[in-house]
Amino acid sequence: MLAGALDVSTQVGRSLSGLRERLRDATSVAHRELDAQLSSFDLTILSGYRRFLQASAGALLPLEKALVEAGVARMFPDWPQRARSAAIAADLARLGAALPRSVSVPRLTGSGVLGTMYVLEGSRLGAKFLLKTVADAADPRIGEATAYLAHGSGQRLWQSFLARLAGEDRCDEDDAIDSARLAFAAFEQAADRA
């Protein structure tokens, strides 16, 4: 029994300099699966881009709501600059699309906030590449609805997130990883619905 049990005190007190790597390793399969799933949306045509935004909003909106309810602004005082719900809602409105039905997400702990933020902040890196694809779209309406993909450009939000992650001195690593996996699963579920 003891061999399989984790001592929470060693998890909480452990240096988090490697938490980024542990999060990356623990979520790599989910990340690849989500990327493959989202690649089925053709971002160069209006219907495909609209479906992509609706799939993204179906997960982003409830995840950001859960973050707010968990007190994300206490951990990340720059939360107003990080939140993208308004940006994706504006893009959908610009394209004449309704907000999708949100997926269900669990309440978050402080450690869960870190895991969820890992997924959301990491998605900004992918958004840079998607913007290049969208730039090739012939329909000008697509290029006018990129507030979500372009959100935070030039603000070094990923770097400041990593600094916060490395500076965190109390975290339940398993909870952070579970929350990151659940965030990926929320995006997968929302993409299935779109």
Backbone bond lengths (Angstrom), bond angles and torsions (degrees), N, CA, C in turn:
res aa  C-N    CA-C-N  psi(-1)  N-CA   C-N-CA  omega(-1)  CA-C   N-CA-C  phi
1 M - - - 1.443 - - 1.518 110.60 -
2 L 1.345 118.15 -45.14 1.454 120.46 -178.82 1.516 112.26 -65.38
3 A 1.322 117.71 -32.92 1.462 119.96 -178.65 1.524 111.02 -64.46
4 G 1.314 117.60 -31.51 1.462 120.69 -178.77 1.505 113.23 -92.43
5 A 1.309 117.49 -11.74 1.461 120.18 -177.30 1.521 109.99 -86.29
6 L 1.323 115.75 146.33 1.455 121.05 176.96 1.508 109.38 -101.49
7 D 1.301 116.14 137.38 1.455 121.41 175.65 1.519 107.60 -87.67
8 V 1.324 115.85 108.06 1.460 121.46 -175.82 1.521 110.95 -59.49
9 S 1.328 117.70 -32.86 1.464 119.13 -178.22 1.519 111.36 -64.18
10 T 1.330 118.51 -32.43 1.455 119.10 177.22 1.518 110.78 -75.60
11 Q 1.323 117.07 -30.90 1.469 119.90 176.88 1.514 110.42 -67.63
12 V 1.308 116.75 -45.87 1.451 121.08 -174.08 1.513 110.94 -69.39
13 G 1.315 117.83 -39.21 1.450 120.43 -176.79 1.520 114.41 -83.36
14 R 1.309 117.53 -9.94 1.458 122.54 -176.18 1.529 111.14 -64.81
15 S 1.308 115.87 143.55 1.467 120.72 174.39 1.515 108.98 -62.24
16 L 1.310 116.05 138.73 1.455 119.98 -176.81 1.516 112.96 -98.38
17 S 1.330 117.33 12.53 1.460 118.18 -179.87 1.520 111.36 -58.07
18 G 1.328 117.52 -28.38 1.456 120.96 178.90 1.508 114.34 -98.19
19 L 1.331 118.16 4.33 1.465 119.51 -178.81 1.518 111.21 -62.29
20 R 1.287 117.78 -37.53 1.468 119.86 178.53 1.523 110.07 -57.06
21 E 1.334 116.27 -46.60 1.458 120.11 -179.24 1.528 111.31 -65.90
22 R 1.323 116.18 -39.34 1.469 119.09 178.79 1.521 110.92 -66.44
23 L 1.332 117.44 -39.46 1.468 120.53 175.62 1.525 110.31 -62.97
24 R 1.320 116.29 -45.27 1.472 120.55 -179.84 1.524 110.45 -60.42
25 D 1.323 116.88 -48.05 1.462 120.55 -178.55 1.527 111.80 -64.45
26 A 1.323 116.57 -41.89 1.463 120.70 -176.61 1.519 113.06 -71.17
27 T 1.330 116.75 -21.67 1.469 119.88 -177.12 1.522 112.87 -112.79
28 S 1.313 117.69 6.51 1.470 119.64 -174.11 1.527 112.93 -61.10
29 V 1.311 117.64 -40.15 1.467 119.83 179.57 1.524 109.91 -66.43
30 A 1.322 117.09 -46.16 1.464 120.55 179.25 1.526 110.79 -61.74
31 H 1.316 116.36 -38.14 1.468 121.03 179.13 1.531 110.41 -63.48
32 R 1.328 116.89 -47.47 1.470 120.68 179.15 1.522 111.16 -62.04
33 E 1.343 116.65 -42.63 1.463 120.15 -179.64 1.530 111.41 -64.16
34 L 1.322 116.92 -40.90 1.460 119.91 178.63 1.524 110.17 -66.76
35 D 1.315 118.21 -43.56 1.461 120.66 177.43 1.524 111.00 -57.29
36 A 1.326 116.79 -43.81 1.466 120.16 179.17 1.527 110.84 -64.12
37 Q 1.308 115.80 -40.77 1.467 120.20 179.88 1.526 110.96 -64.81
38 L 1.327 116.97 -44.78 1.461 120.33 -178.37 1.524 112.15 -71.85
39 S 1.320 117.58 -23.06 1.469 119.54 179.20 1.524 111.40 -68.31
40 S 1.321 118.05 -13.06 1.464 120.41 177.46 1.529 111.72 -74.08
41 F 1.330 117.95 -14.21 1.464 120.93 177.18 1.523 108.86 -85.55
42 D 1.321 116.60 122.75 1.468 120.88 177.30 1.525 107.97 -83.24
43 L 1.324 116.13 104.63 1.463 121.09 -175.65 1.521 113.15 -76.93
44 T 1.317 117.33 -4.24 1.463 119.68 -179.55 1.527 112.68 -93.00
45 I 1.332 117.00 -4.55 1.466 120.16 174.83 1.522 108.40 -119.33
46 L 1.313 115.90 148.36 1.456 120.74 -172.14 1.526 112.76 -58.27
47 S 1.316 118.00 -45.54 1.470 119.66 -177.47 1.530 111.28 -64.41
48 G 1.317 117.66 -38.49 1.460 121.01 179.03 1.515 112.21 -69.06
49 Y 1.321 116.06 -41.42 1.467 119.50 179.41 1.526 110.56 -67.76
50 R 1.323 116.30 -40.46 1.472 120.22 177.86 1.529 110.20 -60.92
51 R 1.332 117.10 -44.31 1.468 120.68 178.86 1.532 111.25 -62.96
52 F 1.333 116.50 -39.28 1.461 120.71 177.27 1.533 110.39 -61.06
53 L 1.327 116.92 -47.08 1.463 120.16 179.70 1.526 111.38 -63.94
54 Q 1.325 116.70 -40.17 1.463 118.96 178.47 1.525 111.17 -65.60
55 A 1.313 117.26 -40.34 1.471 120.30 176.95 1.525 110.18 -62.94
56 S 1.313 116.41 -44.43 1.464 120.20 179.96 1.521 111.15 -63.96
57 A 1.326 116.78 -43.14 1.469 120.71 -179.32 1.524 111.38 -66.46
58 G 1.331 117.29 -34.56 1.458 120.65 -179.64 1.509 113.08 -59.03
59 A 1.335 117.04 -26.68 1.465 121.88 177.06 1.518 111.97 -101.65
60 L 1.330 116.45 -42.53 1.465 120.12 -175.59 1.526 112.00 -60.52
61 L 1.319 117.20 -45.93 1.471 119.76 -175.76 1.532 112.42 -60.03
62 P 1.338 119.50 -49.77 1.474 117.53 178.56 1.525 113.45 -70.10
63 L 1.329 117.88 -31.30 1.467 119.40 178.01 1.524 110.62 -67.02
64 E 1.330 117.41 -42.92 1.462 119.11 178.37 1.533 110.58 -67.35
65 K 1.321 117.37 -35.57 1.471 119.91 176.54 1.535 109.85 -63.06
66 A 1.320 117.27 -43.43 1.469 121.29 178.37 1.525 110.84 -63.21
67 L 1.315 116.88 -37.86 1.464 120.48 177.44 1.529 110.77 -63.04
68 V 1.315 116.04 -45.19 1.475 120.13 179.49 1.523 109.96 -61.60
69 E 1.324 116.59 -45.36 1.462 120.77 179.99 1.526 112.03 -63.15
70 A 1.329 117.47 -27.63 1.470 122.00 179.40 1.530 112.39 -87.25
71 G 1.319 116.95 -0.20 1.463 119.80 177.57 1.515 114.88 84.10
72 V 1.327 117.07 36.09 1.457 120.77 -178.41 1.527 112.39 -55.22
73 A 1.315 118.15 -32.77 1.474 120.65 -177.27 1.532 112.42 -66.39
74 R 1.332 117.38 -23.05 1.469 119.39 175.51 1.527 110.59 -70.99
75 M 1.320 116.36 -35.62 1.460 121.02 179.81 1.525 111.67 -84.71
76 F 1.327 115.23 -33.56 1.464 121.79 -178.20 1.526 107.93 -128.82
77 P 1.342 116.69 87.58 1.469 119.70 -179.13 1.530 113.44 -58.44
78 D 1.331 116.90 -20.36 1.463 120.33 178.08 1.531 112.14 -89.55
79 W 1.327 116.71 19.45 1.463 121.31 -179.48 1.534 112.66 -50.11
80 P 1.332 120.04 -42.62 1.475 118.04 179.36 1.533 113.18 -56.97
81 Q 1.324 117.90 -30.74 1.460 120.23 177.35 1.534 111.78 -79.53
82 R 1.318 117.41 -19.38 1.461 121.68 -178.13 1.526 112.92 -91.29
83 A 1.314 118.02 -31.37 1.468 122.61 -174.43 1.531 110.72 -63.58
84 R 1.323 115.83 133.62 1.470 120.71 -176.57 1.515 113.96 -118.37
85 S 1.328 117.99 6.54 1.464 120.04 -178.75 1.523 112.01 -58.93
86 A 1.315 116.94 -44.87 1.471 120.03 -179.22 1.524 110.73 -65.03
87 A 1.320 117.31 -37.39 1.468 120.71 -179.23 1.522 111.38 -65.19
88 I 1.334 117.27 -44.33 1.464 118.72 -178.09 1.527 110.72 -72.32
89 A 1.326 116.99 -34.06 1.469 119.75 176.27 1.525 110.46 -64.61
90 A 1.322 117.04 -39.32 1.471 120.80 178.34 1.531 110.98 -65.73
91 D 1.330 117.32 -40.57 1.465 120.01 177.93 1.522 110.68 -62.76
92 L 1.319 117.11 -44.72 1.463 120.07 179.56 1.523 110.90 -63.00
93 A 1.323 116.93 -41.91 1.465 120.27 178.45 1.530 110.21 -62.73
94 R 1.309 116.81 -41.03 1.475 120.95 179.86 1.528 110.82 -61.26
95 L 1.328 116.07 -32.18 1.468 120.61 179.91 1.528 112.45 -91.39
96 G 1.336 116.78 3.77 1.459 120.46 179.25 1.513 113.78 71.12
97 A 1.316 116.42 26.69 1.474 121.71 -178.48 1.519 110.05 -107.37
98 A 1.305 115.12 141.88 1.465 120.59 177.77 1.526 109.90 -77.58
99 L 1.323 114.98 156.74 1.457 119.17 172.09 1.524 108.35 -65.74
100 P 1.313 117.56 138.52 1.459 120.33 -179.16 1.527 111.59 -77.91
101 R 1.309 114.44 167.27 1.465 119.82 171.98 1.521 106.92 -70.73
102 S 1.318 115.75 129.71 1.466 121.24 -177.53 1.516 111.51 -77.19
103 V 1.316 115.79 148.17 1.454 120.48 172.44 1.530 108.12 -77.08
104 S 1.295 116.16 161.98 1.461 121.71 178.53 1.525 108.98 -87.52
105 V 1.329 115.69 132.83 1.464 120.33 177.06 1.525 108.48 -128.42
106 P 1.324 116.81 149.38 1.467 119.95 -178.83 1.525 112.08 -77.77
107 R 1.316 115.44 164.57 1.468 121.03 173.03 1.519 108.07 -65.01
108 L 1.313 115.81 152.43 1.459 120.70 -177.41 1.514 112.01 -112.70
109 T 1.310 115.64 146.86 1.458 123.34 170.02 1.531 107.26 -93.39
110 G 1.318 117.34 178.42 1.460 120.41 175.62 1.519 111.83 -60.05
111 S 1.320 117.02 -42.42 1.462 120.24 177.45 1.525 110.55 -67.69
112 G 1.322 116.10 -35.15 1.462 120.85 176.66 1.519 112.14 -64.80
113 V 1.325 116.39 -32.98 1.466 120.51 175.84 1.524 109.21 -59.88
114 L 1.327 116.80 -44.66 1.471 120.15 -179.58 1.525 111.79 -62.01
115 G 1.321 117.13 -43.60 1.463 120.11 179.39 1.511 112.75 -65.36
116 T 1.318 116.53 -41.11 1.467 120.65 178.75 1.516 110.88 -67.91
117 M 1.326 116.32 -41.97 1.462 120.04 178.06 1.526 111.21 -63.48
118 Y 1.322 117.12 -33.99 1.461 120.37 176.87 1.532 110.24 -56.53
119 V 1.323 116.22 -44.55 1.464 120.37 -179.24 1.527 110.99 -69.68
120 L 1.321 117.05 -47.80 1.460 120.07 -176.52 1.526 112.02 -66.92
121 E 1.321 116.81 -43.35 1.464 118.67 179.62 1.528 110.69 -69.41
122 G 1.313 117.36 -36.46 1.458 120.22 177.36 1.523 112.31 -64.58
123 S 1.321 116.65 -29.69 1.463 119.45 -179.69 1.524 111.91 -66.14
124 R 1.326 116.83 -21.03 1.474 119.05 175.98 1.527 111.23 -63.81
125 L 1.329 116.44 -33.26 1.461 119.99 179.38 1.528 110.38 -64.04
126 G 1.318 116.07 -42.82 1.466 120.56 176.78 1.511 112.42 -67.77
127 A 1.322 116.29 -31.85 1.465 119.96 -179.25 1.524 111.57 -61.66
128 K 1.327 117.29 -32.67 1.470 120.28 178.04 1.524 111.06 -59.29
129 F 1.326 116.44 -40.77 1.458 120.68 179.67 1.530 111.16 -72.37
130 L 1.327 116.10 -37.55 1.461 119.39 179.01 1.523 111.49 -66.03
131 L 1.326 116.70 -32.96 1.467 119.96 176.76 1.523 111.34 -59.75
132 K 1.317 116.70 -36.40 1.468 120.05 178.20 1.526 110.62 -65.02
133 T 1.320 117.18 -39.42 1.460 121.38 177.13 1.522 110.31 -64.77
134 V 1.315 116.57 -45.08 1.459 121.75 -179.17 1.524 110.71 -63.13
135 A 1.314 116.62 -32.52 1.468 120.36 179.46 1.530 111.66 -62.64
136 D 1.323 117.41 -23.26 1.469 121.78 179.12 1.528 112.74 -84.72
137 A 1.320 117.45 -2.31 1.464 120.54 -177.72 1.526 110.45 -69.19
138 A 1.327 115.91 135.46 1.466 120.77 178.74 1.523 111.75 -75.02
139 D 1.316 117.05 -28.73 1.468 121.23 -177.94 1.533 108.86 -79.81
140 P 1.327 118.73 116.63 1.466 120.99 -177.39 1.533 113.34 -65.08
141 R 1.320 117.84 -20.47 1.476 119.93 178.54 1.528 111.30 -63.35
142 I 1.307 116.73 -31.33 1.467 120.37 179.16 1.523 109.82 -66.33
143 G 1.306 117.21 -46.72 1.461 121.82 -179.71 1.515 113.53 -65.29
144 E 1.332 116.65 -20.88 1.462 120.87 178.69 1.529 112.50 -87.62
145 A 1.317 117.03 -3.06 1.468 121.57 -176.84 1.528 110.28 -123.44
146 T 1.327 115.96 58.90 1.462 120.20 -176.85 1.532 112.96 -121.71
147 A 1.317 116.91 21.60 1.474 119.29 179.72 1.526 111.13 -60.04
148 Y 1.321 117.10 -38.60 1.469 121.05 179.61 1.523 111.04 -66.14
149 L 1.323 117.09 -50.31 1.466 120.19 -177.37 1.524 111.98 -67.68
150 A 1.317 117.46 -33.25 1.464 120.94 -177.57 1.529 112.77 -90.63
151 H 1.304 117.53 -4.41 1.465 121.34 -174.83 1.525 111.42 -57.39
152 G 1.322 115.61 129.39 1.461 121.33 176.35 1.513 114.98 80.81
153 S 1.321 117.92 4.41 1.468 119.93 -179.92 1.527 110.10 -56.41
154 G 1.308 115.04 133.14 1.450 120.77 177.30 1.523 115.33 77.85
155 Q 1.330 118.01 6.91 1.461 120.09 -177.48 1.524 114.14 -100.27
156 R 1.306 119.08 -1.89 1.468 122.91 179.32 1.534 111.87 57.83
157 L 1.334 116.47 38.29 1.463 120.40 -178.30 1.527 111.89 -68.99
158 W 1.319 117.75 -36.41 1.461 120.19 178.60 1.528 110.29 -64.24
159 Q 1.320 116.94 -45.08 1.451 120.76 -179.12 1.532 111.13 -63.73
160 S 1.311 117.54 -42.00 1.469 119.35 179.53 1.524 110.86 -69.95
161 F 1.345 117.23 -31.79 1.462 119.53 174.41 1.527 110.28 -63.83
162 L 1.330 116.60 -46.29 1.465 119.93 -179.78 1.524 111.51 -61.88
163 A 1.316 116.93 -37.99 1.466 119.79 177.42 1.521 110.22 -63.48
164 R 1.316 117.10 -40.52 1.468 121.34 178.54 1.528 110.11 -66.27
165 L 1.319 116.50 -41.61 1.464 121.56 179.02 1.525 110.48 -62.23
166 A 1.318 116.95 -44.99 1.468 120.88 -179.39 1.524 111.75 -69.18
167 G 1.332 117.14 -28.71 1.456 120.82 -178.67 1.516 114.32 -86.74
168 E 1.320 117.02 -4.30 1.466 121.43 -179.21 1.525 108.83 -71.65
169 D 1.328 117.08 126.80 1.459 118.90 -177.64 1.529 113.56 -102.97
170 R 1.323 117.32 -7.72 1.466 119.73 178.74 1.517 108.66 -137.16
171 C 1.308 114.28 115.84 1.459 118.84 -179.49 1.518 109.14 -156.81
172 D 1.312 115.75 138.16 1.455 120.92 171.20 1.529 105.65 -88.66
173 E 1.307 115.19 102.21 1.462 120.96 -174.64 1.525 112.37 -56.42
174 D 1.322 117.40 -42.83 1.465 120.47 -179.83 1.524 110.81 -61.94
175 D 1.322 117.32 -40.27 1.458 120.88 179.01 1.524 110.68 -65.75
176 A 1.320 117.28 -41.93 1.466 121.00 178.26 1.528 110.35 -61.21
177 I 1.324 116.83 -44.60 1.468 121.25 179.91 1.518 110.54 -66.24
178 D 1.332 117.58 -44.48 1.464 119.97 178.35 1.526 110.94 -59.37
179 S 1.317 117.07 -41.69 1.464 120.54 -179.57 1.523 111.54 -67.40
180 A 1.319 117.01 -37.35 1.467 119.93 176.14 1.525 110.25 -63.73
181 R 1.314 116.85 -43.46 1.467 119.97 177.92 1.527 111.06 -62.66
182 L 1.334 116.55 -40.47 1.462 120.12 178.59 1.526 111.69 -66.09
183 A 1.315 117.35 -33.69 1.469 120.42 176.71 1.527 110.19 -65.73
184 F 1.326 117.09 -44.95 1.464 119.49 175.80 1.526 110.55 -60.41
185 A 1.333 116.62 -42.08 1.462 120.22 179.92 1.525 111.46 -63.32
186 A 1.321 117.60 -35.59 1.471 121.15 177.64 1.521 110.22 -62.36
187 F 1.333 117.26 -43.31 1.462 119.92 177.81 1.519 111.53 -66.02
188 E 1.327 117.20 -38.73 1.471 120.20 177.22 1.525 111.22 -62.96
189 Q 1.326 116.54 -44.07 1.464 120.63 179.71 1.523 110.68 -64.16
190 A 1.318 117.55 -42.37 1.454 120.92 179.54 1.531 110.68 -65.20
191 A 1.330 116.84 -37.33 1.472 120.18 178.38 1.524 110.52 -67.28
192 D 1.327 117.23 -35.98 1.466 120.79 176.45 1.534 111.19 -60.65
193 R 1.318 115.89 -36.01 1.470 120.45 -177.91 1.520 113.26 -76.33
194 A 1.339 115.85 -25.66 1.482 119.07 -173.11 1.519 112.22 -73.46
